[in-house]
């Protein structure tokens, strides 16, 4: 039950999750993303003005002559949140199918390691919210919700509504944004780690794209009719200008990466041709 691209059909997602055959991440990979007042030692960092004296590591301070504090992994279980874009542009190509596969794999990873998982469907506002809970029954609910979700024609993606729901419902989580980020990213929220503050939310962006949105093949030619699924605008693309197109696509991703980084969010691009498990694992290792 696979498509020509090798991706699982949405109808098969629930069956695969229920039978524990989702090819997901090794359980327990995500705990190391959290630093807080837990029990497992994480490491040392130089003391900031907002740090408490009780956290000082006096041996390291004596050796270096500078004050260092100890950090610990936050207690498990934690909440893994999936912010799932259902705006109109996700209907293009194979993006929506790829996005559903990634969401199912993330949900299974959380369930398999005994952690909570939740879901926020969003476009220009929150469409549906499933609070984070553990267990197989909740996993089935998340996957079935994803399988039933369809891109909403004429709706743009605006993340602040989803961020407001995320931060309003819980104090900390590991949150994955699944979106194509076609529009410039702007947000009033920041998820940057600040010394001396609670661990908060670790937010990671998975930019789900069709291959041609990332770059056109070298030597492309001809004309392609384009239809903006969010605004309804139509245009014709001269594929012979593939160099210009690719330069602009790369520039947009660089700008997006900088804007997301300023908000404390890491990002990677994923297309149907990619091993998305590996790409997400590689991204998490850079934290």
GIKAFEN-V753746 format. One record per residue. RES is the residue in one letter. OMEGA is omega in whole degrees, -180 to 180 (NA if undefined). D_LAST is the distance of its C-alpha to the last C-alpha in Angstrom with 1 decimal. Layout:
((RES/OMEGA/D_LAST) (RES/OMEGA/D_LAST))
This chain:
((X/179/35.6) (X/176/33.4) (X/179/33.6) (X/-179/34.4) (X/-178/30.7) (X/178/29.9) (X/179/28.1) (X/175/29.4) (X/-179/31.8) (X/-180/31.1) (X/-178/34.1) (X/-174/32.8) (X/-177/29.4) (X/179/31.0) (X/-179/33.1) (X/180/30.2) (X/-179/28.2) (X/-179/31.3) (X/178/32.0) (X/178/28.6) (X/175/28.3) (X/180/25.2) (X/-170/23.2) (X/-177/19.9) (X/177/16.8) (X/-180/17.7) (X/176/18.1) (X/-179/15.9) (X/-167/12.6) (X/-176/11.1) (X/-175/12.3) (X/178/9.6) (X/-174/7.4) (X/175/10.3) (X/-178/11.5) (X/-177/15.1) (X/179/18.7) (X/-176/18.7) (X/-176/20.3) (X/-177/17.9) (X/179/16.9) (X/-178/13.2) (X/-179/13.9) (X/170/15.6) (X/-179/15.1) (X/-174/18.0) (X/175/20.0) (X/-178/20.1) (X/-177/23.4) (X/-179/22.5) (X/179/21.6) (X/180/24.3) (X/-179/26.4) (X/-179/26.2) (X/-178/22.6) (X/172/23.5) (X/-171/23.3) (X/178/26.7) (X/178/26.6) (X/179/23.6) (X/-180/25.3) (X/-178/28.5) (X/-172/27.2) (X/-175/25.4) (X/176/27.6) (X/-178/24.8) (X/176/23.7) (X/176/20.5) (X/180/19.4) (X/174/18.0) (X/-177/15.1) (X/173/15.4) (X/177/13.9) (X/-179/15.5) (X/169/18.5) (X/2/18.7) (X/177/19.7) (X/-179/17.4) (X/173/17.8) (X/-178/16.2) (X/177/17.5) (X/176/18.3) (X/-164/19.4) (X/-176/21.8) (X/175/23.5) (X/176/27.3) (X/-173/28.4) (X/-174/31.1) (X/-180/29.1) (X/179/27.3) (X/-176/30.8) (X/174/30.7) (X/-176/30.8) (X/-173/28.7) (X/-175/25.8) (X/178/26.9) (X/176/27.4) (X/180/24.1) (X/180/22.4) (X/178/24.5) (X/180/23.6) (X/-180/19.8) (X/180/20.6) (X/179/22.8) (X/178/20.4) (X/-180/17.8) (X/179/20.7) (X/179/22.0) (X/179/18.8) (X/-178/18.9) (X/-177/22.7) (X/-180/22.6) (X/176/20.5) (X/180/22.7) (X/180/20.3) (X/176/21.3) (X/177/20.7) (X/-174/22.0) (X/172/22.7) (X/171/23.4) (X/-177/25.4) (X/167/25.6) (X/174/27.4) (X/174/28.8) (X/177/28.9) (X/-179/27.8) (X/179/29.9) (X/-179/29.2) (X/172/27.2) (X/-178/26.8) (X/-179/25.6) (X/178/23.2) (X/177/25.3) (X/170/25.2) (X/-178/27.6) (X/-179/29.0) (X/180/31.2) (X/174/28.5) (X/179/26.6) (X/-179/29.8) (X/179/30.1) (X/-176/26.7) (X/179/27.3) (X/176/30.9) (X/177/29.8) (X/-179/27.4) (X/-179/30.3) (X/-176/32.7) (X/178/30.6) (X/176/31.9) (X/-176/30.9) (X/-177/33.0) (X/177/35.1) (X/-180/35.3) (X/178/32.3) (X/177/29.4) (X/175/25.7) (X/-170/25.0) (X/-173/21.9) (X/177/23.0) (X/178/25.3) (X/178/22.6) (X/179/20.3) (X/179/23.4) (X/180/24.1) (X/-176/20.7) (X/179/20.7) (X/-176/24.4) (X/-176/24.4) (X/-177/21.7) (X/-180/19.8) (X/179/16.4) (X/164/14.9) (X/-173/12.1) (X/176/13.6) (X/174/13.7) (X/175/15.9) (X/-175/18.2) (X/175/20.2) (X/178/21.5) (X/-180/21.0) (X/180/24.3) (X/176/25.1) (X/-178/23.4) (X/174/20.7) (X/180/22.0) (X/175/21.2) (X/-178/22.3) (X/175/19.2) (X/180/16.2) (X/179/13.1) (X/177/11.7) (X/-179/11.1) (X/180/14.4) (X/176/15.6) (X/180/18.3) (X/177/17.8) (X/-173/17.2) (X/177/13.9) (X/-175/14.8) (X/170/13.1) (X/-174/9.6) (X/-178/10.6) (X/-179/9.7) (X/174/12.6) (X/-176/14.3) (X/-175/17.1) (X/-175/20.0) (X/164/22.6) (X/-174/25.9) (X/-177/26.0) (X/176/28.5) (X/177/26.4) (X/179/23.8) (X/173/26.7) (X/178/30.4) (X/177/31.8) (X/179/33.3) (X/179/37.0) (X/179/37.0) (X/180/40.2) (X/-179/42.1) (X/179/41.6) (X/176/39.3) (X/-178/40.1) (X/177/37.2) (X/179/37.2) (X/-175/34.6) (X/179/34.1) (X/-178/33.1) (X/-177/35.7) (X/-179/38.4) (X/179/38.8) (X/-180/39.9) (X/177/39.7) (X/-179/40.4) (X/174/37.9) (X/-177/39.5) (X/177/37.4) (X/178/39.0) (X/-176/36.8) (X/179/33.7) (X/179/32.5) (X/179/32.5) (X/-177/30.9) (X/178/28.0) (X/-180/27.6) (X/177/27.5) (X/179/25.0) (X/179/22.7) (X/178/23.3) (X/-180/22.6) (X/177/19.2) (X/179/18.3) (X/178/19.7) (X/-180/17.8) (X/180/14.4) (X/-180/15.4) (X/178/16.8) (X/179/13.9) (X/178/11.6) (X/177/14.4) (X/179/14.1) (X/-176/10.5) (X/174/9.9) (X/-176/8.1) (X/169/10.9) (X/176/12.4) (X/179/16.2) (X/176/18.0) (X/179/21.8) (X/180/24.3) (X/-175/24.5) (X/167/20.8) (X/-171/19.7) (X/176/17.5) (X/-179/16.4) (X/-178/15.1) (X/179/13.5) (X/177/11.5) (X/179/10.6) (X/179/9.6) (X/-178/7.4) (X/180/5.6) (X/-178/5.5) (X/-176/3.8) (X/NA/0.0))
